[in-house]
Amino acid sequence: MKLQPANAEAGPSLRQETTSVVLAGVGGQGILLASEIVARAAMIAGLDVKTNEVHGMAQRGGSVVAQIRFGAEVFSPLVARGTARVLGALERIEALRQSDLLAPDGLAVVSSQMIVPVTVSSGQASYPADAEARLRSAFPRLIYLDAVDIAEQLGNRRAANLVVLGAMAAALGLPDESWREAIRGSIKPRHLDVNLRAFAAGREAG
Amino acid sequence: MKELLSGNEAIARGAYEAGVAVATGYPGTPSTEILETLVRFKGDVYCEWSPNEKVAFEVAAGASLSGARAIVTMKHVGLNVAADPLMTLAYTGTVGGLVAVVADDPGMHSSQNEQDTRHFARFGKVPMLEPSDSREAKEMVVLGLEISEEFQTPVILRSSTRVSHSRSLVTLSSRAVSQRPLGFEKNPARFVSVPQFARGMRVRLEERLARLSEAANRSSANRIERRGRKLGIVTSGIAYQYVREVFPEASVLKLGWVYPFPNALIREFAAAVDEILIVEELDDILEQHVLALGIPCQGKSVVPRIGELSPDVLLASRAKLDGKTIPAEARTASTTEIGDLPGRPPVLCAGCPHRGIYHALNKCNVVVTGDIGCYSLGALPPLSRMDTLLCMGAGVTMAHGMDKAGEPRRVVGILGDSTFFHSGITGLLDIAYNRGASTIIVVDNRTTAMTGHQPHPGTGRTLMGDPSPRVSIEDVGRACGINNVVTIDPYDLKNTVSVLKRAIASDEPWLVVSRAPCLLDVRQTLGSPLHVDEAACRECGACLKLGCPALECGGGIPRVNPLLCAGCGLCNQVCPAGAFEVEKEVAS
């Protein structure tokens, strides 16, 4: 898949040779681990890679976003709006929150979890009842799945992040062996098997 | 061998490879992981969390004067605390290399302000290096130590959130062995800054600055990248990476050694391009200097001075420069899809011991002067029970100031255990000495929680994992002259409210130590998850005022998320119907 360059007549645009990936979720869902796996897979494939993540709040229930960029030579670790090739999310509204980073023809992989923020529970805001419809409207190319359910059936609901990664993999164009080696390098041996199976299940769903 | 390292890991690696012998600091986002990484080499490098940044800086200064290489790490506001030793160490100078790693937080992801540490380089007349990725972060620690030794000056390495917390590829090397003999050499004219010696140091400081400027012109840390002639961009740090994305055709003067300014290089660059744009994050330090050199340039007229830069921000700057607009197709989702999403700010964790204190304070008509740590989150709804936040230690001292001003309501100061050791003790001393009447609550969760659970003098354990004396906050309070010292369990709401009411009503100062460990740190829960007896629930919403993330409610009867609930039972203590039940008892 090739990204379409933005209309040069309308104004400035970015270099487009670098592949950008965005991962979104809530603290504790394994977003940072998933980010590490993507970055390692790109590194193993011989590419330059940069990642960015916001620390500190990951265990405090806040939104968590990780960005990974890889290619021949990567400059910015931050993804510009409208340029990510793939967005992976483990929570519905966190996917919507990052939606403007995705390229117009980019792929969104969203797990159907709904995690109610305290702002909603305490009555300051409401969780959109039409979240799924919004996802379908915001993302023309959407893989919508229950990654937690798939992971749970495989034996560990915490491997939901690997299910989402698996569903993203085909669109990222990295070799299978790089993914496997990256997963092996990032997951403790006793959890490796279920995570490899979760990744494979995600690939099939994608 | 290449590895994918964060900027902070790379800085630690650079310190290890450069033969650093002493590394000190105080935790602060985004700098914390530097020492946490470096301590893996504790067989080679002595590492410590000092009580605060001033202490850390001075310990590193002592190591340097004994001839060892040293680094000290902190976040930007930490350098305010350490400014005193910095300003005069610039006079006395260093022996072994000393690099102060200071991490700025443009955009205030995790900070109370957005100050630009580059001002400190000029203010203190010390050189500053600014890496733009992890590879440079590692290399510049080594370069900084070399500059420090050659010119006998402390060096500041300025990182930022996006440098410290981005990962990129770094080639690893082995550790260099120091050739410098250890041993302090007596030299009062150099190391004793009494006025008659300091005047000589003052002259040498300016001479050194001139030599540093010359060296900056020749340094490989500064380079001209020649591309087009039409536009030349002067930039440094992470902004360089964004420039390469957004202005691929522009020539670039990439500054890594950012102070003192390499004037000859700036002039050479300016002569070879038609227009100059300065792209710098935060203040217009470079721009003002380039203008002062008599070189016309643009900068803050198109690049924002508030918040962090990004490719998107620079795309807008570029559009402004070209008189064009951002292409509409860059945005994929409409505001109807994302415009009204509920926020998901950080919150006190389920089972957090701070929650009970704020709930109890909401039963008292007081002003609460707050401080910096996880408990700062108590300022946000629905708890909304912290009224001020200034800097570390000010939770204590501002309470005293309000009290002495005649504030009509009673004033309660609140701060954490690590913050108490950082800069709460002198404030407490002030309250006792000057006959104040404030109530000071130390929410002692036995760790430095917000930055990721670092030990401190109250924990009985050092960064290197050694046991150490466990300093008692209560004993320190009594030693300061506070006569009313009481320890409470914040999960016992009834007793907490009663103790606080008694302390607040008193005409004497009180120190209330609220002690319960951070559950994330001890990796425990307090009991089995609760659940709501739907028949008993009156839907009054009292439990939701606790702001517990385990309590989910979109209207009607709340639900306990069993994956998050830590079993603290606070919800049942505030529930008028006692509608929360424990699923099953577990032996604790």
Interface residues (C-beta under 8 A of the other chain):
Chain A: A6 N7 A10 G11 P12 S13 L14 R15 V26 A39 R40 M43 D48 V49 K50 T51 N52 E53 V54 H55 G56 M57 Q59 R60 G61 G62 S63 V74 F75 S76 P77 L78 V79 A80 R81 G82 I93 E94 L96 R97 S99 D100 L102 A103 P104 G106 V116 P117 V118 T119 V120 S121 S122 G123 Q124 A125 S126 Y127 P128 R134 S137 A138
Chain B: K2 L4 T29 P30 E33 H109 S110 D133 T161 R162 H165 S166 R167 S168 L169 I238 Q241 Y242 R244 E245 V246 P248 S310 P311 D312 L315 R318 A319 D322 K324 T325 I326 P327 A328 E329 A330 R331 T332 A333 S334 E337 I338 D340 L341 P342 G343 R344 P345 P346 V347 L348 C349 C374 L377 P381 P382 M450 T451 G452 L520 G541 L544 K545 G547 C548 P549 L551 E552 C553 G554 P558
